[in-house]
Amino acid sequence: MHRYALRDDQWLRIRDMLPGREGHVGGTPPDNRLFVDAVIFCYRTSIPWRDLPSRYDHWK
């Protein structure tokens, strides 16, 4: 687990509250957890979205 990533127990608590989950209206993203981890990383490090490390995939 990365320093700025959610633990499994934290993820289990919020995953059903996010849009884009299975059975939800609209598109389903390939990995909601990766997106949430990227948002947390940006918040905690105060970096712009475009400067995300490559482990979070392409910033666009």
ZIURNOR-V806977 format. One record per pair of residues at least 24 apart in sequence whose C-alpha atoms are under 10 Angstrom apart, sorted by the first residue. I is the first residue (numbers start at 1). GAP is how many residues later the second one is. D is the distance in whole Angstrom. If there is no record, write none. Layout:
I:GAP:D, I:GAP:D
This chain:
2:35:9, 2:39:10, 3:38:9, 4:33:7, 4:34:8, 4:35:10, 4:36:7, 4:37:5, 4:38:9, 4:39:10, 4:40:8, 4:41:9, 5:28:9, 5:29:9, 5:31:8, 5:32:5, 5:33:8, 5:34:10, 5:35:7, 5:36:7, 6:27:8, 6:28:9, 6:30:8, 6:31:6, 6:34:8, 7:30:10, 11:25:9, 11:26:10, 35:24:10
